[in-house]
Amino acid sequence: MDDSLISALAALTGAAAGGTASFLASWVSKQHHVRVQWLTHDKLRRQSLYKEFIEEASKCYMDAIQHHKPDILVLVALYAKTSEMRVLSSPEVLAAAENVVGRLIDTYSKPDIDLTDIELKTLVQDGSFDLLRDFSESCRAEFDRLRAQQL
């Protein structure tokens, strides 16, 4: 073979290898960037959903403590948020949300509580006032897992 032909083949092979390596590096970098963006967006959606659920459940709980008649609109909103969690959330978060809704419904069936200092203190001490503790802890654990995936 001619030396000039070998040199040309070597140059073409080097250019092809360099181009391929550059393309693959760019593609892998872009895929990583897209994945990080998706995970960030997913985390923000969950944070917003969980915040809204906590706010609605808190309002509903105060209503349930003081009244027998349920606020149907708030309960429907909580059921809707729970259904969204079926799509987005881990099974642990979903179970905790369903537990919150169940406890809210149970609270409506109990006698009304006049939130005097003594009754409030009793509710806080026996832990029954903290309706959202398990839900909040489940959410935190889920976010910790998502953070580990992102790294």
Phi and psi in radians as a Rosetta constraint file:
Dihedral C 1 N 2 CA 2 C 2 CIRCULARHARMONIC -1.297 0.35
Dihedral N 2 CA 2 C 2 N 3 CIRCULARHARMONIC 2.450 0.35
Dihedral C 2 N 3 CA 3 C 3 CIRCULARHARMONIC -1.069 0.35
Dihedral N 3 CA 3 C 3 N 4 CIRCULARHARMONIC -0.625 0.35
Dihedral C 3 N 4 CA 4 C 4 CIRCULARHARMONIC -1.194 0.35
Dihedral N 4 CA 4 C 4 N 5 CIRCULARHARMONIC -0.572 0.35
Dihedral C 4 N 5 CA 5 C 5 CIRCULARHARMONIC -1.199 0.35
Dihedral N 5 CA 5 C 5 N 6 CIRCULARHARMONIC -0.707 0.35
Dihedral C 5 N 6 CA 6 C 6 CIRCULARHARMONIC -1.127 0.35
Dihedral N 6 CA 6 C 6 N 7 CIRCULARHARMONIC -0.732 0.35
Dihedral C 6 N 7 CA 7 C 7 CIRCULARHARMONIC -1.111 0.35
Dihedral N 7 CA 7 C 7 N 8 CIRCULARHARMONIC -0.731 0.35
Dihedral C 7 N 8 CA 8 C 8 CIRCULARHARMONIC -1.140 0.35
Dihedral N 8 CA 8 C 8 N 9 CIRCULARHARMONIC -0.752 0.35
Dihedral C 8 N 9 CA 9 C 9 CIRCULARHARMONIC -1.101 0.35
Dihedral N 9 CA 9 C 9 N 10 CIRCULARHARMONIC -0.710 0.35
Dihedral C 9 N 10 CA 10 C 10 CIRCULARHARMONIC -1.111 0.35
Dihedral N 10 CA 10 C 10 N 11 CIRCULARHARMONIC -0.734 0.35
Dihedral C 10 N 11 CA 11 C 11 CIRCULARHARMONIC -1.134 0.35
Dihedral N 11 CA 11 C 11 N 12 CIRCULARHARMONIC -0.767 0.35
Dihedral C 11 N 12 CA 12 C 12 CIRCULARHARMONIC -1.118 0.35
Dihedral N 12 CA 12 C 12 N 13 CIRCULARHARMONIC -0.735 0.35
Dihedral C 12 N 13 CA 13 C 13 CIRCULARHARMONIC -1.113 0.35
Dihedral N 13 CA 13 C 13 N 14 CIRCULARHARMONIC -0.747 0.35
Dihedral C 13 N 14 CA 14 C 14 CIRCULARHARMONIC -1.116 0.35
Dihedral N 14 CA 14 C 14 N 15 CIRCULARHARMONIC -0.732 0.35
Dihedral C 14 N 15 CA 15 C 15 CIRCULARHARMONIC -1.143 0.35
Dihedral N 15 CA 15 C 15 N 16 CIRCULARHARMONIC -0.722 0.35
Dihedral C 15 N 16 CA 16 C 16 CIRCULARHARMONIC -1.136 0.35
Dihedral N 16 CA 16 C 16 N 17 CIRCULARHARMONIC -0.747 0.35
Dihedral C 16 N 17 CA 17 C 17 CIRCULARHARMONIC -1.131 0.35
Dihedral N 17 CA 17 C 17 N 18 CIRCULARHARMONIC -0.766 0.35
Dihedral C 17 N 18 CA 18 C 18 CIRCULARHARMONIC -1.118 0.35
Dihedral N 18 CA 18 C 18 N 19 CIRCULARHARMONIC -0.737 0.35
Dihedral C 18 N 19 CA 19 C 19 CIRCULARHARMONIC -1.134 0.35
Dihedral N 19 CA 19 C 19 N 20 CIRCULARHARMONIC -0.735 0.35
Dihedral C 19 N 20 CA 20 C 20 CIRCULARHARMONIC -1.125 0.35
Dihedral N 20 CA 20 C 20 N 21 CIRCULARHARMONIC -0.775 0.35
Dihedral C 20 N 21 CA 21 C 21 CIRCULARHARMONIC -1.093 0.35
Dihedral N 21 CA 21 C 21 N 22 CIRCULARHARMONIC -0.742 0.35
Dihedral C 21 N 22 CA 22 C 22 CIRCULARHARMONIC -1.103 0.35
Dihedral N 22 CA 22 C 22 N 23 CIRCULARHARMONIC -0.770 0.35
Dihedral C 22 N 23 CA 23 C 23 CIRCULARHARMONIC -1.074 0.35
Dihedral N 23 CA 23 C 23 N 24 CIRCULARHARMONIC -0.817 0.35
Dihedral C 23 N 24 CA 24 C 24 CIRCULARHARMONIC -1.112 0.35
Dihedral N 24 CA 24 C 24 N 25 CIRCULARHARMONIC -0.714 0.35
Dihedral C 24 N 25 CA 25 C 25 CIRCULARHARMONIC -1.105 0.35
Dihedral N 25 CA 25 C 25 N 26 CIRCULARHARMONIC -0.751 0.35
Dihedral C 25 N 26 CA 26 C 26 CIRCULARHARMONIC -1.113 0.35
Dihedral N 26 CA 26 C 26 N 27 CIRCULARHARMONIC -0.743 0.35
Dihedral C 26 N 27 CA 27 C 27 CIRCULARHARMONIC -1.136 0.35
Dihedral N 27 CA 27 C 27 N 28 CIRCULARHARMONIC -0.794 0.35
Dihedral C 27 N 28 CA 28 C 28 CIRCULARHARMONIC -1.101 0.35
Dihedral N 28 CA 28 C 28 N 29 CIRCULARHARMONIC -0.731 0.35
Dihedral C 28 N 29 CA 29 C 29 CIRCULARHARMONIC -1.088 0.35
Dihedral N 29 CA 29 C 29 N 30 CIRCULARHARMONIC -0.761 0.35
Dihedral C 29 N 30 CA 30 C 30 CIRCULARHARMONIC -1.117 0.35
Dihedral N 30 CA 30 C 30 N 31 CIRCULARHARMONIC -0.756 0.35
Dihedral C 30 N 31 CA 31 C 31 CIRCULARHARMONIC -1.067 0.35
Dihedral N 31 CA 31 C 31 N 32 CIRCULARHARMONIC -0.726 0.35
Dihedral C 31 N 32 CA 32 C 32 CIRCULARHARMONIC -1.118 0.35
Dihedral N 32 CA 32 C 32 N 33 CIRCULARHARMONIC -0.762 0.35
Dihedral C 32 N 33 CA 33 C 33 CIRCULARHARMONIC -1.078 0.35
Dihedral N 33 CA 33 C 33 N 34 CIRCULARHARMONIC -0.760 0.35
Dihedral C 33 N 34 CA 34 C 34 CIRCULARHARMONIC -1.108 0.35
Dihedral N 34 CA 34 C 34 N 35 CIRCULARHARMONIC -0.730 0.35
Dihedral C 34 N 35 CA 35 C 35 CIRCULARHARMONIC -1.105 0.35
Dihedral N 35 CA 35 C 35 N 36 CIRCULARHARMONIC -0.756 0.35
Dihedral C 35 N 36 CA 36 C 36 CIRCULARHARMONIC -1.116 0.35
Dihedral N 36 CA 36 C 36 N 37 CIRCULARHARMONIC -0.743 0.35
Dihedral C 36 N 37 CA 37 C 37 CIRCULARHARMONIC -1.073 0.35
Dihedral N 37 CA 37 C 37 N 38 CIRCULARHARMONIC -0.762 0.35
Dihedral C 37 N 38 CA 38 C 38 CIRCULARHARMONIC -1.106 0.35
Dihedral N 38 CA 38 C 38 N 39 CIRCULARHARMONIC -0.791 0.35
Dihedral C 38 N 39 CA 39 C 39 CIRCULARHARMONIC -1.106 0.35
Dihedral N 39 CA 39 C 39 N 40 CIRCULARHARMONIC -0.679 0.35
Dihedral C 39 N 40 CA 40 C 40 CIRCULARHARMONIC -1.129 0.35
Dihedral N 40 CA 40 C 40 N 41 CIRCULARHARMONIC -0.794 0.35
Dihedral C 40 N 41 CA 41 C 41 CIRCULARHARMONIC -1.091 0.35
Dihedral N 41 CA 41 C 41 N 42 CIRCULARHARMONIC -0.748 0.35
Dihedral C 41 N 42 CA 42 C 42 CIRCULARHARMONIC -1.080 0.35
Dihedral N 42 CA 42 C 42 N 43 CIRCULARHARMONIC -0.744 0.35
Dihedral C 42 N 43 CA 43 C 43 CIRCULARHARMONIC -1.112 0.35
Dihedral N 43 CA 43 C 43 N 44 CIRCULARHARMONIC -0.746 0.35
Dihedral C 43 N 44 CA 44 C 44 CIRCULARHARMONIC -1.119 0.35
Dihedral N 44 CA 44 C 44 N 45 CIRCULARHARMONIC -0.687 0.35
Dihedral C 44 N 45 CA 45 C 45 CIRCULARHARMONIC -1.074 0.35
Dihedral N 45 CA 45 C 45 N 46 CIRCULARHARMONIC -0.775 0.35
Dihedral C 45 N 46 CA 46 C 46 CIRCULARHARMONIC -1.125 0.35
Dihedral N 46 CA 46 C 46 N 47 CIRCULARHARMONIC -0.779 0.35
Dihedral C 46 N 47 CA 47 C 47 CIRCULARHARMONIC -1.008 0.35
Dihedral N 47 CA 47 C 47 N 48 CIRCULARHARMONIC -0.773 0.35
Dihedral C 47 N 48 CA 48 C 48 CIRCULARHARMONIC -1.119 0.35
Dihedral N 48 CA 48 C 48 N 49 CIRCULARHARMONIC -0.785 0.35
Dihedral C 48 N 49 CA 49 C 49 CIRCULARHARMONIC -1.080 0.35
Dihedral N 49 CA 49 C 49 N 50 CIRCULARHARMONIC -0.803 0.35
Dihedral C 49 N 50 CA 50 C 50 CIRCULARHARMONIC -1.159 0.35
Dihedral N 50 CA 50 C 50 N 51 CIRCULARHARMONIC -0.674 0.35
Dihedral C 50 N 51 CA 51 C 51 CIRCULARHARMONIC -1.085 0.35
Dihedral N 51 CA 51 C 51 N 52 CIRCULARHARMONIC -0.817 0.35
Dihedral C 51 N 52 CA 52 C 52 CIRCULARHARMONIC -1.100 0.35
Dihedral N 52 CA 52 C 52 N 53 CIRCULARHARMONIC -0.712 0.35
Dihedral C 52 N 53 CA 53 C 53 CIRCULARHARMONIC -1.085 0.35
Dihedral N 53 CA 53 C 53 N 54 CIRCULARHARMONIC -0.785 0.35
Dihedral C 53 N 54 CA 54 C 54 CIRCULARHARMONIC -1.097 0.35
Dihedral N 54 CA 54 C 54 N 55 CIRCULARHARMONIC -0.763 0.35
Dihedral C 54 N 55 CA 55 C 55 CIRCULARHARMONIC -1.112 0.35
Dihedral N 55 CA 55 C 55 N 56 CIRCULARHARMONIC -0.812 0.35
Dihedral C 55 N 56 CA 56 C 56 CIRCULARHARMONIC -1.153 0.35
Dihedral N 56 CA 56 C 56 N 57 CIRCULARHARMONIC -0.750 0.35
Dihedral C 56 N 57 CA 57 C 57 CIRCULARHARMONIC -1.134 0.35
Dihedral N 57 CA 57 C 57 N 58 CIRCULARHARMONIC -0.641 0.35
Dihedral C 57 N 58 CA 58 C 58 CIRCULARHARMONIC -1.114 0.35
Dihedral N 58 CA 58 C 58 N 59 CIRCULARHARMONIC -0.801 0.35
Dihedral C 58 N 59 CA 59 C 59 CIRCULARHARMONIC -1.089 0.35
Dihedral N 59 CA 59 C 59 N 60 CIRCULARHARMONIC -0.771 0.35
Dihedral C 59 N 60 CA 60 C 60 CIRCULARHARMONIC -1.122 0.35
Dihedral N 60 CA 60 C 60 N 61 CIRCULARHARMONIC -0.654 0.35
Dihedral C 60 N 61 CA 61 C 61 CIRCULARHARMONIC -1.139 0.35
Dihedral N 61 CA 61 C 61 N 62 CIRCULARHARMONIC -0.761 0.35
Dihedral C 61 N 62 CA 62 C 62 CIRCULARHARMONIC -1.093 0.35
Dihedral N 62 CA 62 C 62 N 63 CIRCULARHARMONIC -0.675 0.35
Dihedral C 62 N 63 CA 63 C 63 CIRCULARHARMONIC -1.153 0.35
Dihedral N 63 CA 63 C 63 N 64 CIRCULARHARMONIC -0.731 0.35
Dihedral C 63 N 64 CA 64 C 64 CIRCULARHARMONIC -1.166 0.35
Dihedral N 64 CA 64 C 64 N 65 CIRCULARHARMONIC -0.598 0.35
Dihedral C 64 N 65 CA 65 C 65 CIRCULARHARMONIC -1.151 0.35
Dihedral N 65 CA 65 C 65 N 66 CIRCULARHARMONIC -0.628 0.35
Dihedral C 65 N 66 CA 66 C 66 CIRCULARHARMONIC -1.725 0.35
Dihedral N 66 CA 66 C 66 N 67 CIRCULARHARMONIC -0.174 0.35
Dihedral C 66 N 67 CA 67 C 67 CIRCULARHARMONIC -2.444 0.35
Dihedral N 67 CA 67 C 67 N 68 CIRCULARHARMONIC 2.650 0.35
Dihedral C 67 N 68 CA 68 C 68 CIRCULARHARMONIC -1.485 0.35
Dihedral N 68 CA 68 C 68 N 69 CIRCULARHARMONIC -0.571 0.35
Dihedral C 68 N 69 CA 69 C 69 CIRCULARHARMONIC -1.438 0.35
Dihedral N 69 CA 69 C 69 N 70 CIRCULARHARMONIC 2.110 0.35
Dihedral C 69 N 70 CA 70 C 70 CIRCULARHARMONIC -1.199 0.35
Dihedral N 70 CA 70 C 70 N 71 CIRCULARHARMONIC 2.593 0.35
Dihedral C 70 N 71 CA 71 C 71 CIRCULARHARMONIC -1.508 0.35
Dihedral N 71 CA 71 C 71 N 72 CIRCULARHARMONIC 1.689 0.35
Dihedral C 71 N 72 CA 72 C 72 CIRCULARHARMONIC -1.038 0.35
Dihedral N 72 CA 72 C 72 N 73 CIRCULARHARMONIC -0.713 0.35
Dihedral C 72 N 73 CA 73 C 73 CIRCULARHARMONIC -1.061 0.35
Dihedral N 73 CA 73 C 73 N 74 CIRCULARHARMONIC -0.737 0.35
Dihedral C 73 N 74 CA 74 C 74 CIRCULARHARMONIC -1.200 0.35
Dihedral N 74 CA 74 C 74 N 75 CIRCULARHARMONIC -0.718 0.35
Dihedral C 74 N 75 CA 75 C 75 CIRCULARHARMONIC -1.096 0.35
Dihedral N 75 CA 75 C 75 N 76 CIRCULARHARMONIC -0.713 0.35
Dihedral C 75 N 76 CA 76 C 76 CIRCULARHARMONIC -1.107 0.35
Dihedral N 76 CA 76 C 76 N 77 CIRCULARHARMONIC -0.711 0.35
Dihedral C 76 N 77 CA 77 C 77 CIRCULARHARMONIC -1.091 0.35
Dihedral N 77 CA 77 C 77 N 78 CIRCULARHARMONIC -0.689 0.35
Dihedral C 77 N 78 CA 78 C 78 CIRCULARHARMONIC -1.160 0.35
Dihedral N 78 CA 78 C 78 N 79 CIRCULARHARMONIC -0.712 0.35
Dihedral C 78 N 79 CA 79 C 79 CIRCULARHARMONIC -1.090 0.35
Dihedral N 79 CA 79 C 79 N 80 CIRCULARHARMONIC -0.671 0.35
Dihedral C 79 N 80 CA 80 C 80 CIRCULARHARMONIC -1.128 0.35
Dihedral N 80 CA 80 C 80 N 81 CIRCULARHARMONIC -0.751 0.35
Dihedral C 80 N 81 CA 81 C 81 CIRCULARHARMONIC -1.167 0.35
Dihedral N 81 CA 81 C 81 N 82 CIRCULARHARMONIC -0.632 0.35
Dihedral C 81 N 82 CA 82 C 82 CIRCULARHARMONIC -1.119 0.35
Dihedral N 82 CA 82 C 82 N 83 CIRCULARHARMONIC -0.681 0.35
Dihedral C 82 N 83 CA 83 C 83 CIRCULARHARMONIC -1.137 0.35
Dihedral N 83 CA 83 C 83 N 84 CIRCULARHARMONIC -0.665 0.35
Dihedral C 83 N 84 CA 84 C 84 CIRCULARHARMONIC -1.084 0.35
Dihedral N 84 CA 84 C 84 N 85 CIRCULARHARMONIC -0.658 0.35
Dihedral C 84 N 85 CA 85 C 85 CIRCULARHARMONIC -1.142 0.35
Dihedral N 85 CA 85 C 85 N 86 CIRCULARHARMONIC -0.518 0.35
Dihedral C 85 N 86 CA 86 C 86 CIRCULARHARMONIC -1.037 0.35
Dihedral N 86 CA 86 C 86 N 87 CIRCULARHARMONIC -0.531 0.35
Dihedral C 86 N 87 CA 87 C 87 CIRCULARHARMONIC -1.491 0.35
Dihedral N 87 CA 87 C 87 N 88 CIRCULARHARMONIC -0.709 0.35
Dihedral C 87 N 88 CA 88 C 88 CIRCULARHARMONIC -1.734 0.35
Dihedral N 88 CA 88 C 88 N 89 CIRCULARHARMONIC -0.523 0.35
Dihedral C 88 N 89 CA 89 C 89 CIRCULARHARMONIC -1.733 0.35
Dihedral N 89 CA 89 C 89 N 90 CIRCULARHARMONIC 2.923 0.35
Dihedral C 89 N 90 CA 90 C 90 CIRCULARHARMONIC -1.270 0.35
Dihedral N 90 CA 90 C 90 N 91 CIRCULARHARMONIC 2.775 0.35
Dihedral C 90 N 91 CA 91 C 91 CIRCULARHARMONIC -1.026 0.35
Dihedral N 91 CA 91 C 91 N 92 CIRCULARHARMONIC -0.550 0.35
Dihedral C 91 N 92 CA 92 C 92 CIRCULARHARMONIC -1.178 0.35
Dihedral N 92 CA 92 C 92 N 93 CIRCULARHARMONIC -0.746 0.35
Dihedral C 92 N 93 CA 93 C 93 CIRCULARHARMONIC -1.160 0.35
Dihedral N 93 CA 93 C 93 N 94 CIRCULARHARMONIC -0.749 0.35
Dihedral C 93 N 94 CA 94 C 94 CIRCULARHARMONIC -1.061 0.35
Dihedral N 94 CA 94 C 94 N 95 CIRCULARHARMONIC -0.794 0.35
Dihedral C 94 N 95 CA 95 C 95 CIRCULARHARMONIC -1.073 0.35
Dihedral N 95 CA 95 C 95 N 96 CIRCULARHARMONIC -0.704 0.35
Dihedral C 95 N 96 CA 96 C 96 CIRCULARHARMONIC -1.150 0.35
Dihedral N 96 CA 96 C 96 N 97 CIRCULARHARMONIC -0.690 0.35
Dihedral C 96 N 97 CA 97 C 97 CIRCULARHARMONIC -1.142 0.35
Dihedral N 97 CA 97 C 97 N 98 CIRCULARHARMONIC -0.757 0.35
Dihedral C 97 N 98 CA 98 C 98 CIRCULARHARMONIC -1.112 0.35
Dihedral N 98 CA 98 C 98 N 99 CIRCULARHARMONIC -0.618 0.35
Dihedral C 98 N 99 CA 99 C 99 CIRCULARHARMONIC -1.125 0.35
Dihedral N 99 CA 99 C 99 N 100 CIRCULARHARMONIC -0.711 0.35
Dihedral C 99 N 100 CA 100 C 100 CIRCULARHARMONIC -1.058 0.35
Dihedral N 100 CA 100 C 100 N 101 CIRCULARHARMONIC -0.832 0.35
Dihedral C 100 N 101 CA 101 C 101 CIRCULARHARMONIC -1.095 0.35
Dihedral N 101 CA 101 C 101 N 102 CIRCULARHARMONIC -0.730 0.35
Dihedral C 101 N 102 CA 102 C 102 CIRCULARHARMONIC -1.079 0.35
Dihedral N 102 CA 102 C 102 N 103 CIRCULARHARMONIC -0.749 0.35
Dihedral C 102 N 103 CA 103 C 103 CIRCULARHARMONIC -1.153 0.35
Dihedral N 103 CA 103 C 103 N 104 CIRCULARHARMONIC -0.605 0.35
Dihedral C 103 N 104 CA 104 C 104 CIRCULARHARMONIC -1.095 0.35
Dihedral N 104 CA 104 C 104 N 105 CIRCULARHARMONIC -0.801 0.35
Dihedral C 104 N 105 CA 105 C 105 CIRCULARHARMONIC -1.104 0.35
Dihedral N 105 CA 105 C 105 N 106 CIRCULARHARMONIC -0.709 0.35
Dihedral C 105 N 106 CA 106 C 106 CIRCULARHARMONIC -1.091 0.35
Dihedral N 106 CA 106 C 106 N 107 CIRCULARHARMONIC -0.659 0.35
Dihedral C 106 N 107 CA 107 C 107 CIRCULARHARMONIC -1.136 0.35
Dihedral N 107 CA 107 C 107 N 108 CIRCULARHARMONIC -0.633 0.35
Dihedral C 107 N 108 CA 108 C 108 CIRCULARHARMONIC -1.084 0.35
Dihedral N 108 CA 108 C 108 N 109 CIRCULARHARMONIC -0.516 0.35
Dihedral C 108 N 109 CA 109 C 109 CIRCULARHARMONIC -1.463 0.35
Dihedral N 109 CA 109 C 109 N 110 CIRCULARHARMONIC -0.147 0.35
Dihedral C 109 N 110 CA 110 C 110 CIRCULARHARMONIC -1.524 0.35
Dihedral N 110 CA 110 C 110 N 111 CIRCULARHARMONIC 2.830 0.35
Dihedral C 110 N 111 CA 111 C 111 CIRCULARHARMONIC -1.057 0.35
Dihedral N 111 CA 111 C 111 N 112 CIRCULARHARMONIC 2.599 0.35
Dihedral C 111 N 112 CA 112 C 112 CIRCULARHARMONIC -1.089 0.35
Dihedral N 112 CA 112 C 112 N 113 CIRCULARHARMONIC 2.588 0.35
Dihedral C 112 N 113 CA 113 C 113 CIRCULARHARMONIC -2.044 0.35
Dihedral N 113 CA 113 C 113 N 114 CIRCULARHARMONIC 2.220 0.35
Dihedral C 113 N 114 CA 114 C 114 CIRCULARHARMONIC -1.538 0.35
Dihedral N 114 CA 114 C 114 N 115 CIRCULARHARMONIC 1.966 0.35
Dihedral C 114 N 115 CA 115 C 115 CIRCULARHARMONIC -1.276 0.35
Dihedral N 115 CA 115 C 115 N 116 CIRCULARHARMONIC 1.256 0.35
Dihedral C 115 N 116 CA 116 C 116 CIRCULARHARMONIC -1.396 0.35
Dihedral N 116 CA 116 C 116 N 117 CIRCULARHARMONIC 2.949 0.35
Dihedral C 116 N 117 CA 117 C 117 CIRCULARHARMONIC -1.029 0.35
Dihedral N 117 CA 117 C 117 N 118 CIRCULARHARMONIC -0.680 0.35
Dihedral C 117 N 118 CA 118 C 118 CIRCULARHARMONIC -1.192 0.35
Dihedral N 118 CA 118 C 118 N 119 CIRCULARHARMONIC -0.811 0.35
Dihedral C 118 N 119 CA 119 C 119 CIRCULARHARMONIC -1.156 0.35
Dihedral N 119 CA 119 C 119 N 120 CIRCULARHARMONIC -0.696 0.35
Dihedral C 119 N 120 CA 120 C 120 CIRCULARHARMONIC -1.119 0.35
Dihedral N 120 CA 120 C 120 N 121 CIRCULARHARMONIC -0.755 0.35
Dihedral C 120 N 121 CA 121 C 121 CIRCULARHARMONIC -1.074 0.35
Dihedral N 121 CA 121 C 121 N 122 CIRCULARHARMONIC -0.728 0.35
Dihedral C 121 N 122 CA 122 C 122 CIRCULARHARMONIC -1.101 0.35
Dihedral N 122 CA 122 C 122 N 123 CIRCULARHARMONIC -0.779 0.35
Dihedral C 122 N 123 CA 123 C 123 CIRCULARHARMONIC -1.084 0.35
Dihedral N 123 CA 123 C 123 N 124 CIRCULARHARMONIC -0.705 0.35
Dihedral C 123 N 124 CA 124 C 124 CIRCULARHARMONIC -1.213 0.35
Dihedral N 124 CA 124 C 124 N 125 CIRCULARHARMONIC -0.752 0.35
Dihedral C 124 N 125 CA 125 C 125 CIRCULARHARMONIC -1.161 0.35
Dihedral N 125 CA 125 C 125 N 126 CIRCULARHARMONIC -0.670 0.35
Dihedral C 125 N 126 CA 126 C 126 CIRCULARHARMONIC -1.477 0.35
Dihedral N 126 CA 126 C 126 N 127 CIRCULARHARMONIC 0.003 0.35
Dihedral C 126 N 127 CA 127 C 127 CIRCULARHARMONIC 1.455 0.35
Dihedral N 127 CA 127 C 127 N 128 CIRCULARHARMONIC -0.064 0.35
Dihedral C 127 N 128 CA 128 C 128 CIRCULARHARMONIC -1.327 0.35
Dihedral N 128 CA 128 C 128 N 129 CIRCULARHARMONIC -0.303 0.35
Dihedral C 128 N 129 CA 129 C 129 CIRCULARHARMONIC -1.318 0.35
Dihedral N 129 CA 129 C 129 N 130 CIRCULARHARMONIC -0.470 0.35
Dihedral C 129 N 130 CA 130 C 130 CIRCULARHARMONIC -1.513 0.35
Dihedral N 130 CA 130 C 130 N 131 CIRCULARHARMONIC 1.267 0.35
Dihedral C 130 N 131 CA 131 C 131 CIRCULARHARMONIC -1.089 0.35
Dihedral N 131 CA 131 C 131 N 132 CIRCULARHARMONIC -0.546 0.35
Dihedral C 131 N 132 CA 132 C 132 CIRCULARHARMONIC -1.780 0.35
Dihedral N 132 CA 132 C 132 N 133 CIRCULARHARMONIC 0.150 0.35
Dihedral C 132 N 133 CA 133 C 133 CIRCULARHARMONIC -1.046 0.35
Dihedral N 133 CA 133 C 133 N 134 CIRCULARHARMONIC -0.923 0.35
Dihedral C 133 N 134 CA 134 C 134 CIRCULARHARMONIC -1.092 0.35
Dihedral N 134 CA 134 C 134 N 135 CIRCULARHARMONIC -0.679 0.35
Dihedral C 134 N 135 CA 135 C 135 CIRCULARHARMONIC -1.091 0.35
Dihedral N 135 CA 135 C 135 N 136 CIRCULARHARMONIC -0.825 0.35
Dihedral C 135 N 136 CA 136 C 136 CIRCULARHARMONIC -1.080 0.35
Dihedral N 136 CA 136 C 136 N 137 CIRCULARHARMONIC -0.730 0.35
Dihedral C 136 N 137 CA 137 C 137 CIRCULARHARMONIC -1.156 0.35
Dihedral N 137 CA 137 C 137 N 138 CIRCULARHARMONIC -0.655 0.35
Dihedral C 137 N 138 CA 138 C 138 CIRCULARHARMONIC -1.120 0.35
Dihedral N 138 CA 138 C 138 N 139 CIRCULARHARMONIC -0.712 0.35
Dihedral C 138 N 139 CA 139 C 139 CIRCULARHARMONIC -1.113 0.35
Dihedral N 139 CA 139 C 139 N 140 CIRCULARHARMONIC -0.772 0.35
Dihedral C 139 N 140 CA 140 C 140 CIRCULARHARMONIC -1.061 0.35
Dihedral N 140 CA 140 C 140 N 141 CIRCULARHARMONIC -0.772 0.35
Dihedral C 140 N 141 CA 141 C 141 CIRCULARHARMONIC -1.087 0.35
Dihedral N 141 CA 141 C 141 N 142 CIRCULARHARMONIC -0.695 0.35
Dihedral C 141 N 142 CA 142 C 142 CIRCULARHARMONIC -1.118 0.35
Dihedral N 142 CA 142 C 142 N 143 CIRCULARHARMONIC -0.765 0.35
Dihedral C 142 N 143 CA 143 C 143 CIRCULARHARMONIC -1.142 0.35
Dihedral N 143 CA 143 C 143 N 144 CIRCULARHARMONIC -0.614 0.35
Dihedral C 143 N 144 CA 144 C 144 CIRCULARHARMONIC -1.090 0.35
Dihedral N 144 CA 144 C 144 N 145 CIRCULARHARMONIC -0.726 0.35
Dihedral C 144 N 145 CA 145 C 145 CIRCULARHARMONIC -1.138 0.35
Dihedral N 145 CA 145 C 145 N 146 CIRCULARHARMONIC -0.721 0.35
Dihedral C 145 N 146 CA 146 C 146 CIRCULARHARMONIC -1.107 0.35
Dihedral N 146 CA 146 C 146 N 147 CIRCULARHARMONIC -0.692 0.35
Dihedral C 146 N 147 CA 147 C 147 CIRCULARHARMONIC -1.116 0.35
Dihedral N 147 CA 147 C 147 N 148 CIRCULARHARMONIC -0.686 0.35
Dihedral C 147 N 148 CA 148 C 148 CIRCULARHARMONIC -1.161 0.35
Dihedral N 148 CA 148 C 148 N 149 CIRCULARHARMONIC -0.626 0.35
Dihedral C 148 N 149 CA 149 C 149 CIRCULARHARMONIC -1.150 0.35
Dihedral N 149 CA 149 C 149 N 150 CIRCULARHARMONIC -0.596 0.35
Dihedral C 149 N 150 CA 150 C 150 CIRCULARHARMONIC -1.264 0.35
Dihedral N 150 CA 150 C 150 N 151 CIRCULARHARMONIC -0.454 0.35
